[in-house]
């Protein structure tokens, strides 16, 4: 959100509620999970690509911490 890569609505609605609301479209919970997994992977790729680029140009220093 702060980076401008997503808007305020991203993952705001729980999957169970979202699935119930779009059942008429024949979208399964598996497809919704797959969509969010692909989005999260793509967002991480974009973010770390930008961070690595800035670090390679000595503009920032960062380290990854996993909680």
PDB file of N, CA, C, O and CB in Angstrom:
ATOM      1  N   UNK A   1       0.830  -1.191   0.000  1.00  0.00           N
ATOM      2  CA  UNK A   1       0.000   0.000   0.000  1.00  0.00           C
ATOM      3  C   UNK A   1       0.872   1.251   0.000  1.00  0.00           C
ATOM      4  O   UNK A   1       0.679   2.143  -0.827  1.00  0.00           O
ATOM      5  CB  UNK A   1      -0.943   0.000   1.210  1.00  0.00           C
ATOM      6  N   UNK A   2       1.819   1.321   0.912  1.00  0.00           N
ATOM      7  CA  UNK A   2       2.661   2.506   0.998  1.00  0.00           C
ATOM      8  C   UNK A   2       3.543   2.670  -0.231  1.00  0.00           C
ATOM      9  O   UNK A   2       3.939   3.786  -0.569  1.00  0.00           O
ATOM     10  CB  UNK A   2       3.518   2.443   2.241  1.00  0.00           C
ATOM     11  N   UNK A   3       3.848   1.577  -0.890  1.00  0.00           N
ATOM     12  CA  UNK A   3       4.697   1.642  -2.074  1.00  0.00           C
ATOM     13  C   UNK A   3       3.905   1.897  -3.348  1.00  0.00           C
ATOM     14  O   UNK A   3       4.491   2.051  -4.420  1.00  0.00           O
ATOM     15  CB  UNK A   3       5.480   0.365  -2.214  1.00  0.00           C
ATOM     16  N   UNK A   4       2.587   1.942  -3.244  1.00  0.00           N
ATOM     17  CA  UNK A   4       1.757   2.182  -4.416  1.00  0.00           C
ATOM     18  C   UNK A   4       1.585   0.949  -5.290  1.00  0.00           C
ATOM     19  O   UNK A   4       1.173   1.066  -6.444  1.00  0.00           O
ATOM     20  CB  UNK A   4       2.342   3.289  -5.229  1.00  0.00           C
ATOM     21  N   UNK A   5       1.894  -0.230  -4.761  1.00  0.00           N
ATOM     22  CA  UNK A   5       1.778  -1.457  -5.561  1.00  0.00           C
ATOM     23  C   UNK A   5       0.401  -2.097  -5.418  1.00  0.00           C
ATOM     24  O   UNK A   5      -0.011  -2.875  -6.279  1.00  0.00           O
ATOM     25  CB  UNK A   5       2.858  -2.459  -5.151  1.00  0.00           C
ATOM     26  N   UNK A   6      -0.318  -1.776  -4.334  1.00  0.00           N
ATOM     27  CA  UNK A   6      -1.667  -2.300  -4.120  1.00  0.00           C
ATOM     28  C   UNK A   6      -2.537  -1.171  -3.577  1.00  0.00           C
ATOM     29  O   UNK A   6      -2.028  -0.125  -3.175  1.00  0.00           O
ATOM     30  CB  UNK A   6      -1.657  -3.526  -3.138  1.00  0.00           C
ATOM     31  N   UNK A   7      -3.848  -1.387  -3.567  1.00  0.00           N
ATOM     32  CA  UNK A   7      -4.728  -0.362  -2.996  1.00  0.00           C
ATOM     33  C   UNK A   7      -5.289  -0.836  -1.651  1.00  0.00           C
ATOM     34  O   UNK A   7      -4.964  -1.931  -1.191  1.00  0.00           O
ATOM     35  CB  UNK A   7      -5.886  -0.026  -3.978  1.00  0.00           C
ATOM     36  N   UNK A   8      -6.118  -0.020  -1.034  1.00  0.00           N
ATOM     37  CA  UNK A   8      -6.661  -0.320   0.301  1.00  0.00           C
ATOM     38  C   UNK A   8      -7.531  -1.568   0.332  1.00  0.00           C
ATOM     39  O   UNK A   8      -7.749  -2.118   1.412  1.00  0.00           O
ATOM     40  CB  UNK A   8      -7.466   0.852   0.800  1.00  0.00           C
ATOM     41  N   UNK A   9      -8.028  -2.033  -0.784  1.00  0.00           N
ATOM     42  CA  UNK A   9      -8.934  -3.176  -0.818  1.00  0.00           C
ATOM     43  C   UNK A   9      -8.222  -4.523  -0.918  1.00  0.00           C
ATOM     44  O   UNK A   9      -8.861  -5.568  -0.789  1.00  0.00           O
ATOM     45  CB  UNK A   9      -9.872  -3.029  -1.968  1.00  0.00           C
ATOM     46  N   UNK A  10      -6.907  -4.512  -1.146  1.00  0.00           N
ATOM     47  CA  UNK A  10      -6.183  -5.767  -1.324  1.00  0.00           C
ATOM     48  C   UNK A  10      -6.249  -6.611  -0.061  1.00  0.00           C
ATOM     49  O   UNK A  10      -5.806  -6.182   1.005  1.00  0.00           O
ATOM     50  CB  UNK A  10      -4.725  -5.498  -1.704  1.00  0.00           C
ATOM     51  N   UNK A  11      -6.799  -7.803  -0.181  1.00  0.00           N
ATOM     52  CA  UNK A  11      -6.946  -8.786   0.898  1.00  0.00           C
ATOM     53  C   UNK A  11      -7.730  -8.256   2.089  1.00  0.00           C
ATOM     54  O   UNK A  11      -7.517  -8.700   3.217  1.00  0.00           O
ATOM     55  CB  UNK A  11      -5.590  -9.240   1.363  1.00  0.00           C
ATOM     56  N   UNK A  12      -8.621  -7.327   1.855  1.00  0.00           N
ATOM     57  CA  UNK A  12      -9.424  -6.773   2.944  1.00  0.00           C
ATOM     58  C   UNK A  12     -10.582  -7.707   3.289  1.00  0.00           C
ATOM     59  O   UNK A  12     -10.971  -7.810   4.453  1.00  0.00           O
ATOM     60  CB  UNK A  12      -9.958  -5.381   2.565  1.00  0.00           C
ATOM     61  N   UNK A  13     -11.128  -8.379   2.293  1.00  0.00           N
ATOM     62  CA  UNK A  13     -12.269  -9.270   2.483  1.00  0.00           C
ATOM     63  C   UNK A  13     -11.740 -10.690   2.699  1.00  0.00           C
ATOM     64  O   UNK A  13     -10.980 -11.188   1.868  1.00  0.00           O
ATOM     65  CB  UNK A  13     -13.249  -9.211   1.256  1.00  0.00           C
ATOM     66  N   UNK A  14     -12.124 -11.351   3.793  1.00  0.00           N
ATOM     67  CA  UNK A  14     -11.681 -12.740   4.010  1.00  0.00           C
ATOM     68  C   UNK A  14     -12.105 -13.643   2.847  1.00  0.00           C
ATOM     69  O   UNK A  14     -13.141 -13.422   2.221  1.00  0.00           O
ATOM     70  CB  UNK A  14     -12.255 -13.287   5.338  1.00  0.00           C
ATOM     71  N   UNK A  15     -11.293 -14.656   2.571  1.00  0.00           N
ATOM     72  CA  UNK A  15     -11.563 -15.539   1.432  1.00  0.00           C
ATOM     73  C   UNK A  15     -12.928 -16.206   1.507  1.00  0.00           C
ATOM     74  O   UNK A  15     -13.586 -16.373   0.480  1.00  0.00           O
ATOM     75  CB  UNK A  15     -10.497 -16.598   1.341  1.00  0.00           C
ATOM     76  N   UNK A  16     -13.365 -16.590   2.697  1.00  0.00           N
ATOM     77  CA  UNK A  16     -14.672 -17.250   2.829  1.00  0.00           C
ATOM     78  C   UNK A  16     -15.800 -16.328   2.382  1.00  0.00           C
ATOM     79  O   UNK A  16     -16.712 -16.756   1.674  1.00  0.00           O
ATOM     80  CB  UNK A  16     -14.906 -17.695   4.282  1.00  0.00           C
ATOM     81  N   UNK A  17     -15.740 -15.069   2.791  1.00  0.00           N
ATOM     82  CA  UNK A  17     -16.771 -14.101   2.402  1.00  0.00           C
ATOM     83  C   UNK A  17     -16.666 -13.812   0.907  1.00  0.00           C
ATOM     84  O   UNK A  17     -17.677 -13.756   0.207  1.00  0.00           O
ATOM     85  CB  UNK A  17     -16.635 -12.786   3.222  1.00  0.00           C
ATOM     86  N   UNK A  18     -15.454 -13.632   0.429  1.00  0.00           N
ATOM     87  CA  UNK A  18     -15.251 -13.363  -0.991  1.00  0.00           C
ATOM     88  C   UNK A  18     -15.772 -14.515  -1.839  1.00  0.00           C
ATOM     89  O   UNK A  18     -16.428 -14.291  -2.856  1.00  0.00           O
ATOM     90  CB  UNK A  18     -13.767 -13.120  -1.285  1.00  0.00           C
ATOM     91  N   UNK A  19     -15.487 -15.739  -1.429  1.00  0.00           N
ATOM     92  CA  UNK A  19     -15.952 -16.911  -2.170  1.00  0.00           C
ATOM     93  C   UNK A  19     -17.480 -16.960  -2.217  1.00  0.00           C
ATOM     94  O   UNK A  19     -18.066 -17.272  -3.253  1.00  0.00           O
ATOM     95  CB  UNK A  19     -15.401 -18.197  -1.535  1.00  0.00           C
ATOM     96  N   UNK A  20     -18.115 -16.652  -1.094  1.00  0.00           N
ATOM     97  CA  UNK A  20     -19.579 -16.662  -1.052  1.00  0.00           C
ATOM     98  C   UNK A  20     -20.159 -15.596  -1.972  1.00  0.00           C
ATOM     99  O   UNK A  20     -21.207 -15.811  -2.581  1.00  0.00           O
ATOM    100  CB  UNK A  20     -20.075 -16.445   0.383  1.00  0.00           C
ATOM    101  N   UNK A  21     -19.497 -14.456  -2.080  1.00  0.00           N
ATOM    102  CA  UNK A  21     -20.004 -13.362  -2.907  1.00  0.00           C
ATOM    103  C   UNK A  21     -19.814 -13.604  -4.401  1.00  0.00           C
ATOM    104  O   UNK A  21     -20.568 -13.062  -5.209  1.00  0.00           O
ATOM    105  CB  UNK A  21     -19.327 -12.077  -2.519  1.00  0.00           C
ATOM    106  N   UNK A  22     -18.826 -14.402  -4.782  1.00  0.00           N
ATOM    107  CA  UNK A  22     -18.576 -14.610  -6.209  1.00  0.00           C
ATOM    108  C   UNK A  22     -18.865 -16.037  -6.656  1.00  0.00           C
ATOM    109  O   UNK A  22     -18.408 -16.469  -7.715  1.00  0.00           O
ATOM    110  CB  UNK A  22     -17.146 -14.261  -6.536  1.00  0.00           C
ATOM    111  N   UNK A  23     -19.630 -16.770  -5.840  1.00  0.00           N
ATOM    112  CA  UNK A  23     -19.963 -18.147  -6.173  1.00  0.00           C
ATOM    113  C   UNK A  23     -20.633 -18.268  -7.537  1.00  0.00           C
ATOM    114  O   UNK A  23     -20.421 -19.245  -8.255  1.00  0.00           O
ATOM    115  CB  UNK A  23     -20.861 -18.730  -5.109  1.00  0.00           C
ATOM    116  N   UNK A  24     -21.428 -17.288  -7.885  1.00  0.00           N
ATOM    117  CA  UNK A  24     -22.139 -17.324  -9.161  1.00  0.00           C
ATOM    118  C   UNK A  24     -21.189 -17.288 -10.358  1.00  0.00           C
ATOM    119  O   UNK A  24     -21.594 -17.612 -11.475  1.00  0.00           O
ATOM    120  CB  UNK A  24     -23.108 -16.161  -9.244  1.00  0.00           C
ATOM    121  N   UNK A  25     -19.948 -16.904 -10.143  1.00  0.00           N
ATOM    122  CA  UNK A  25     -18.964 -16.842 -11.228  1.00  0.00           C
ATOM    123  C   UNK A  25     -18.187 -18.150 -11.378  1.00  0.00           C
ATOM    124  O   UNK A  25     -17.296 -18.247 -12.221  1.00  0.00           O
ATOM    125  CB  UNK A  25     -17.992 -15.693 -10.986  1.00  0.00           C
ATOM    126  N   UNK A  26     -18.517 -19.144 -10.575  1.00  0.00           N
ATOM    127  CA  UNK A  26     -17.821 -20.436 -10.586  1.00  0.00           C
ATOM    128  C   UNK A  26     -16.340 -20.314 -10.269  1.00  0.00           C
ATOM    129  O   UNK A  26     -15.526 -21.062 -10.810  1.00  0.00           O
ATOM    130  CB  UNK A  26     -17.989 -21.097 -11.928  1.00  0.00           C
ATOM    131  N   UNK A  27     -15.988 -19.385  -9.403  1.00  0.00           N
ATOM    132  CA  UNK A  27     -14.614 -19.249  -8.938  1.00  0.00           C
ATOM    133  C   UNK A  27     -14.496 -20.049  -7.658  1.00  0.00           C
ATOM    134  O   UNK A  27     -15.293 -19.877  -6.735  1.00  0.00           O
ATOM    135  CB  UNK A  27     -14.215 -17.748  -8.716  1.00  0.00           C
ATOM    136  N   UNK A  28     -13.504 -20.924  -7.599  1.00  0.00           N
ATOM    137  CA  UNK A  28     -13.343 -21.773  -6.422  1.00  0.00           C
ATOM    138  C   UNK A  28     -12.399 -21.130  -5.411  1.00  0.00           C
ATOM    139  O   UNK A  28     -11.664 -20.196  -5.732  1.00  0.00           O
ATOM    140  CB  UNK A  28     -12.820 -23.154  -6.827  1.00  0.00           C
ATOM    141  N   UNK A  29     -12.435 -21.647  -4.186  1.00  0.00           N
ATOM    142  CA  UNK A  29     -11.528 -21.143  -3.152  1.00  0.00           C
ATOM    143  C   UNK A  29     -10.081 -21.434  -3.543  1.00  0.00           C
ATOM    144  O   UNK A  29      -9.188 -20.637  -3.253  1.00  0.00           O
ATOM    145  CB  UNK A  29     -11.857 -21.777  -1.775  1.00  0.00           C
ATOM    146  N   UNK A  30      -9.845 -22.566  -4.196  1.00  0.00           N
ATOM    147  CA  UNK A  30      -8.494 -22.904  -4.675  1.00  0.00           C
ATOM    148  C   UNK A  30      -7.998 -21.845  -5.655  1.00  0.00           C
ATOM    149  O   UNK A  30      -6.844 -21.421  -5.580  1.00  0.00           O
ATOM    150  CB  UNK A  30      -8.483 -24.302  -5.349  1.00  0.00           C
ATOM    151  N   UNK A  31      -8.861 -21.416  -6.572  1.00  0.00           N
ATOM    152  CA  UNK A  31      -8.476 -20.393  -7.544  1.00  0.00           C
ATOM    153  C   UNK A  31      -8.173 -19.057  -6.860  1.00  0.00           C
ATOM    154  O   UNK A  31      -7.235 -18.361  -7.248  1.00  0.00           O
ATOM    155  CB  UNK A  31      -9.586 -20.209  -8.587  1.00  0.00           C
ATOM    156  N   UNK A  32      -8.958 -18.701  -5.850  1.00  0.00           N
ATOM    157  CA  UNK A  32      -8.692 -17.472  -5.102  1.00  0.00           C
ATOM    158  C   UNK A  32      -7.355 -17.561  -4.377  1.00  0.00           C
ATOM    159  O   UNK A  32      -6.569 -16.614  -4.403  1.00  0.00           O
ATOM    160  CB  UNK A  32      -9.822 -17.196  -4.097  1.00  0.00           C
ATOM    161  N   UNK A  33      -7.094 -18.696  -3.731  1.00  0.00           N
ATOM    162  CA  UNK A  33      -5.816 -18.879  -3.042  1.00  0.00           C
ATOM    163  C   UNK A  33      -4.661 -18.798  -4.027  1.00  0.00           C
ATOM    164  O   UNK A  33      -3.639 -18.173  -3.743  1.00  0.00           O
ATOM    165  CB  UNK A  33      -5.788 -20.224  -2.302  1.00  0.00           C
ATOM    166  N   UNK A  34      -4.821 -19.427  -5.181  1.00  0.00           N
ATOM    167  CA  UNK A  34      -3.774 -19.402  -6.204  1.00  0.00           C
ATOM    168  C   UNK A  34      -3.533 -17.967  -6.692  1.00  0.00           C
ATOM    169  O   UNK A  34      -2.390 -17.562  -6.897  1.00  0.00           O
ATOM    170  CB  UNK A  34      -4.158 -20.317  -7.394  1.00  0.00           C
ATOM    171  N   UNK A  35      -4.605 -17.213  -6.872  1.00  0.00           N
ATOM    172  CA  UNK A  35      -4.488 -15.815  -7.290  1.00  0.00           C
ATOM    173  C   UNK A  35      -3.658 -15.024  -6.293  1.00  0.00           C
ATOM    174  O   UNK A  35      -2.729 -14.314  -6.675  1.00  0.00           O
ATOM    175  CB  UNK A  35      -5.876 -15.178  -7.445  1.00  0.00           C
ATOM    176  N   UNK A  36      -3.997 -15.149  -5.000  1.00  0.00           N
ATOM    177  CA  UNK A  36      -3.269 -14.391  -3.984  1.00  0.00           C
ATOM    178  C   UNK A  36      -1.830 -14.876  -3.849  1.00  0.00           C
ATOM    179  O   UNK A  36      -0.935 -14.067  -3.600  1.00  0.00           O
ATOM    180  CB  UNK A  36      -3.981 -14.495  -2.639  1.00  0.00           C
ATOM    181  N   UNK A  37      -1.587 -16.171  -4.006  1.00  0.00           N
ATOM    182  CA  UNK A  37      -0.210 -16.669  -3.960  1.00  0.00           C
ATOM    183  C   UNK A  37       0.604 -16.074  -5.101  1.00  0.00           C
ATOM    184  O   UNK A  37       1.740 -15.646  -4.898  1.00  0.00           O
ATOM    185  CB  UNK A  37      -0.183 -18.211  -4.032  1.00  0.00           C
ATOM    186  N   UNK A  38       0.028 -16.045  -6.296  1.00  0.00           N
ATOM    187  CA  UNK A  38       0.733 -15.474  -7.445  1.00  0.00           C
ATOM    188  C   UNK A  38       0.961 -13.978  -7.264  1.00  0.00           C
ATOM    189  O   UNK A  38       2.032 -13.469  -7.594  1.00  0.00           O
ATOM    190  CB  UNK A  38      -0.051 -15.731  -8.735  1.00  0.00           C
ATOM    191  N   UNK A  39      -0.033 -13.276  -6.747  1.00  0.00           N
ATOM    192  CA  UNK A  39       0.119 -11.829  -6.503  1.00  0.00           C
ATOM    193  C   UNK A  39       1.210 -11.569  -5.478  1.00  0.00           C
ATOM    194  O   UNK A  39       2.062 -10.704  -5.683  1.00  0.00           O
ATOM    195  CB  UNK A  39      -1.212 -11.213  -6.023  1.00  0.00           C
ATOM    196  N   UNK A  40       1.190 -12.310  -4.378  1.00  0.00           N
ATOM    197  CA  UNK A  40       2.202 -12.102  -3.338  1.00  0.00           C
ATOM    198  C   UNK A  40       3.595 -12.401  -3.869  1.00  0.00           C
ATOM    199  O   UNK A  40       4.541 -11.679  -3.555  1.00  0.00           O
ATOM    200  CB  UNK A  40       1.908 -12.980  -2.117  1.00  0.00           C
ATOM    201  N   UNK A  41       3.734 -13.446  -4.663  1.00  0.00           N
ATOM    202  CA  UNK A  41       5.027 -13.775  -5.254  1.00  0.00           C
ATOM    203  C   UNK A  41       5.492 -12.656  -6.170  1.00  0.00           C
ATOM    204  O   UNK A  41       6.654 -12.253  -6.128  1.00  0.00           O
ATOM    205  CB  UNK A  41       4.949 -15.096  -6.028  1.00  0.00           C
ATOM    206  N   UNK A  42       4.596 -12.160  -6.986  1.00  0.00           N
ATOM    207  CA  UNK A  42       4.944 -11.080  -7.925  1.00  0.00           C
ATOM    208  C   UNK A  42       5.298  -9.787  -7.178  1.00  0.00           C
ATOM    209  O   UNK A  42       6.254  -9.104  -7.544  1.00  0.00           O
ATOM    210  CB  UNK A  42       3.772 -10.820  -8.903  1.00  0.00           C
ATOM    211  N   UNK A  43       4.540  -9.455  -6.145  1.00  0.00           N
ATOM    212  CA  UNK A  43       4.830  -8.256  -5.358  1.00  0.00           C
ATOM    213  C   UNK A  43       6.194  -8.368  -4.683  1.00  0.00           C
ATOM    214  O   UNK A  43       6.955  -7.400  -4.657  1.00  0.00           O
ATOM    215  CB  UNK A  43       3.735  -8.025  -4.305  1.00  0.00           C
ATOM    216  N   UNK A  44       6.505  -9.540  -4.137  1.00  0.00           N
ATOM    217  CA  UNK A  44       7.819  -9.748  -3.521  1.00  0.00           C
ATOM    218  C   UNK A  44       8.937  -9.615  -4.543  1.00  0.00           C
ATOM    219  O   UNK A  44       9.977  -9.024  -4.253  1.00  0.00           O
ATOM    220  CB  UNK A  44       7.885 -11.123  -2.856  1.00  0.00           C
ATOM    221  N   UNK A  45       8.734 -10.156  -5.726  1.00  0.00           N
ATOM    222  CA  UNK A  45       9.739 -10.066  -6.783  1.00  0.00           C
ATOM    223  C   UNK A  45      10.002  -8.608  -7.156  1.00  0.00           C
ATOM    224  O   UNK A  45      11.154  -8.192  -7.278  1.00  0.00           O
ATOM    225  CB  UNK A  45       9.289 -10.860  -8.022  1.00  0.00           C
ATOM    226  N   UNK A  46       8.941  -7.842  -7.335  1.00  0.00           N
ATOM    227  CA  UNK A  46       9.079  -6.432  -7.695  1.00  0.00           C
ATOM    228  C   UNK A  46       9.777  -5.661  -6.579  1.00  0.00           C
ATOM    229  O   UNK A  46      10.696  -4.883  -6.837  1.00  0.00           O
ATOM    230  CB  UNK A  46       7.699  -5.812  -7.991  1.00  0.00           C
ATOM    231  N   UNK A  47       9.341  -5.878  -5.342  1.00  0.00           N
ATOM    232  CA  UNK A  47       9.912  -5.162  -4.206  1.00  0.00           C
ATOM    233  C   UNK A  47      11.402  -5.455  -4.053  1.00  0.00           C
ATOM    234  O   UNK A  47      12.205  -4.527  -3.947  1.00  0.00           O
ATOM    235  CB  UNK A  47       9.172  -5.534  -2.926  1.00  0.00           C
ATOM    236  N   UNK A  48      11.780  -6.731  -4.040  1.00  0.00           N
ATOM    237  CA  UNK A  48      13.177  -7.063  -3.819  1.00  0.00           C
ATOM    238  C   UNK A  48      14.049  -6.724  -5.015  1.00  0.00           C
ATOM    239  O   UNK A  48      15.242  -6.468  -4.850  1.00  0.00           O
ATOM    240  CB  UNK A  48      13.311  -8.522  -3.492  1.00  0.00           C
ATOM    241  N   UNK A  49      13.494  -6.715  -6.192  1.00  0.00           N
ATOM    242  CA  UNK A  49      14.238  -6.256  -7.357  1.00  0.00           C
ATOM    243  C   UNK A  49      14.590  -4.781  -7.211  1.00  0.00           C
ATOM    244  O   UNK A  49      15.717  -4.371  -7.488  1.00  0.00           O
ATOM    245  CB  UNK A  49      13.430  -6.492  -8.643  1.00  0.00           C
ATOM    246  N   UNK A  50      13.618  -3.988  -6.775  1.00  0.00           N
ATOM    247  CA  UNK A  50      13.854  -2.555  -6.572  1.00  0.00           C
ATOM    248  C   UNK A  50      14.854  -2.318  -5.441  1.00  0.00           C
ATOM    249  O   UNK A  50      15.759  -1.493  -5.572  1.00  0.00           O
ATOM    250  CB  UNK A  50      12.531  -1.832  -6.265  1.00  0.00           C
ATOM    251  N   UNK A  51      14.691  -3.042  -4.331  1.00  0.00           N
ATOM    252  CA  UNK A  51      15.616  -2.883  -3.211  1.00  0.00           C
ATOM    253  C   UNK A  51      17.035  -3.278  -3.596  1.00  0.00           C
ATOM    254  O   UNK A  51      17.987  -2.574  -3.259  1.00  0.00           O
ATOM    255  CB  UNK A  51      15.151  -3.712  -2.022  1.00  0.00           C
ATOM    256  N   UNK A  52      17.186  -4.400  -4.299  1.00  0.00           N
ATOM    257  CA  UNK A  52      18.521  -4.830  -4.729  1.00  0.00           C
ATOM    258  C   UNK A  52      19.145  -3.829  -5.700  1.00  0.00           C
ATOM    259  O   UNK A  52      20.346  -3.568  -5.642  1.00  0.00           O
ATOM    260  CB  UNK A  52      18.448  -6.213  -5.383  1.00  0.00           C
ATOM    261  N   UNK A  53      18.333  -3.277  -6.582  1.00  0.00           N
ATOM    262  CA  UNK A  53      18.833  -2.273  -7.518  1.00  0.00           C
ATOM    263  C   UNK A  53      19.365  -1.055  -6.769  1.00  0.00           C
ATOM    264  O   UNK A  53      20.451  -0.563  -7.074  1.00  0.00           O
ATOM    265  CB  UNK A  53      17.727  -1.852  -8.497  1.00  0.00           C
ATOM    266  N   UNK A  54      18.608  -0.572  -5.797  1.00  0.00           N
ATOM    267  CA  UNK A  54      19.045   0.582  -5.000  1.00  0.00           C
ATOM    268  C   UNK A  54      20.291   0.260  -4.188  1.00  0.00           C
ATOM    269  O   UNK A  54      21.189   1.093  -4.062  1.00  0.00           O
ATOM    270  CB  UNK A  54      17.924   1.039  -4.066  1.00  0.00           C
ATOM    271  N   UNK A  55      20.344  -0.939  -3.643  1.00  0.00           N
ATOM    272  CA  UNK A  55      21.520  -1.330  -2.870  1.00  0.00           C
ATOM    273  C   UNK A  55      22.750  -1.473  -3.764  1.00  0.00           C
ATOM    274  O   UNK A  55      23.850  -1.095  -3.360  1.00  0.00           O
ATOM    275  CB  UNK A  55      21.255  -2.640  -2.130  1.00  0.00           C
ATOM    276  N   UNK A  56      22.581  -2.008  -4.960  1.00  0.00           N
ATOM    277  CA  UNK A  56      23.700  -2.140  -5.900  1.00  0.00           C
ATOM    278  C   UNK A  56      24.260  -0.785  -6.311  1.00  0.00           C
ATOM    279  O   UNK A  56      25.440  -0.670  -6.640  1.00  0.00           O
ATOM    280  CB  UNK A  56      23.260  -2.909  -7.139  1.00  0.00           C
ATOM    281  N   UNK A  57      23.414   0.236  -6.290  1.00  0.00           N
ATOM    282  CA  UNK A  57      23.865   1.590  -6.630  1.00  0.00           C
ATOM    283  C   UNK A  57      24.302   2.365  -5.393  1.00  0.00           C
ATOM    284  O   UNK A  57      24.523   3.575  -5.456  1.00  0.00           O
ATOM    285  CB  UNK A  57      22.755   2.352  -7.350  1.00  0.00           C
ATOM    286  N   UNK A  58      24.426   1.658  -4.264  1.00  0.00           N
ATOM    287  CA  UNK A  58      24.861   2.234  -2.979  1.00  0.00           C
ATOM    288  C   UNK A  58      23.967   3.372  -2.507  1.00  0.00           C
ATOM    289  O   UNK A  58      24.442   4.321  -1.884  1.00  0.00           O
ATOM    290  CB  UNK A  58      26.284   2.734  -3.092  1.00  0.00           C
ATOM    291  N   UNK A  59      22.672   3.278  -2.802  1.00  0.00           N
ATOM    292  CA  UNK A  59      21.723   4.309  -2.357  1.00  0.00           C
ATOM    293  C   UNK A  59      21.062   3.930  -1.043  1.00  0.00           C
ATOM    294  O   UNK A  59      20.649   4.798  -0.275  1.00  0.00           O
ATOM    295  CB  UNK A  59      20.655   4.545  -3.420  1.00  0.00           C
ATOM    296  N   UNK A  60      20.962   2.632  -0.788  1.00  0.00           N
ATOM    297  CA  UNK A  60      20.397   2.144   0.472  1.00  0.00           C
ATOM    298  C   UNK A  60      21.172   0.900   0.898  1.00  0.00           C
ATOM    299  O   UNK A  60      21.926   0.311   0.122  1.00  0.00           O
ATOM    300  CB  UNK A  60      18.863   1.831   0.327  1.00  0.00           C
ATOM    301  N   UNK A  61      20.963   0.526   2.145  1.00  0.00           N
ATOM    302  CA  UNK A  61      21.440  -0.773   2.649  1.00  0.00           C
ATOM    303  C   UNK A  61      20.255  -1.396   3.358  1.00  0.00           C
ATOM    304  O   UNK A  61      19.576  -0.727   4.138  1.00  0.00           O
ATOM    305  CB  UNK A  61      22.706  -0.628   3.623  1.00  0.00           C
ATOM    306  N   UNK A  62      19.998  -2.672   3.096  1.00  0.00           N
ATOM    307  CA  UNK A  62      18.886  -3.344   3.742  1.00  0.00           C
ATOM    308  C   UNK A  62      19.258  -4.791   4.008  1.00  0.00           C
ATOM    309  O   UNK A  62      20.178  -5.337   3.399  1.00  0.00           O
ATOM    310  CB  UNK A  62      17.612  -3.256   2.882  1.00  0.00           C
ATOM    311  N   UNK A  63      18.535  -5.392   4.918  1.00  0.00           N
ATOM    312  CA  UNK A  63      18.665  -6.823   5.167  1.00  0.00           C
ATOM    313  C   UNK A  63      17.283  -7.396   5.394  1.00  0.00           C
ATOM    314  O   UNK A  63      16.394  -6.706   5.892  1.00  0.00           O
ATOM    315  CB  UNK A  63      19.592  -7.108   6.383  1.00  0.00           C
ATOM    316  N   UNK A  64      17.102  -8.624   5.038  1.00  0.00           N
ATOM    317  CA  UNK A  64      15.820  -9.297   5.177  1.00  0.00           C
ATOM    318  C   UNK A  64      15.750  -9.963   6.550  1.00  0.00           C
ATOM    319  O   UNK A  64      16.687 -10.645   6.966  1.00  0.00           O
ATOM    320  CB  UNK A  64      15.614 -10.341   4.043  1.00  0.00           C
ATOM    321  N   UNK A  65      14.655  -9.762   7.236  1.00  0.00           N
ATOM    322  CA  UNK A  65      14.412 -10.433   8.508  1.00  0.00           C
ATOM    323  C   UNK A  65      13.100 -11.170   8.412  1.00  0.00           C
ATOM    324  O   UNK A  65      12.093 -10.610   7.981  1.00  0.00           O
ATOM    325  CB  UNK A  65      14.398  -9.429   9.691  1.00  0.00           C
ATOM    326  N   UNK A  66      13.111 -12.416   8.809  1.00  0.00           N
ATOM    327  CA  UNK A  66      11.906 -13.236   8.767  1.00  0.00           C
ATOM    328  C   UNK A  66      11.397 -13.431  10.188  1.00  0.00           C
ATOM    329  O   UNK A  66      12.133 -13.878  11.067  1.00  0.00           O
ATOM    330  CB  UNK A  66      12.180 -14.606   8.081  1.00  0.00           C
ATOM    331  N   UNK A  67      10.146 -13.094  10.400  1.00  0.00           N
ATOM    332  CA  UNK A  67       9.536 -13.241  11.734  1.00  0.00           C
ATOM    333  C   UNK A  67       8.659 -14.454  11.769  1.00  0.00           C
ATOM    334  O   UNK A  67       8.057 -14.750  12.801  1.00  0.00           O
ATOM    335  CB  UNK A  67       8.725 -12.000  12.117  1.00  0.00           C
TER     336      UNK A  67
END
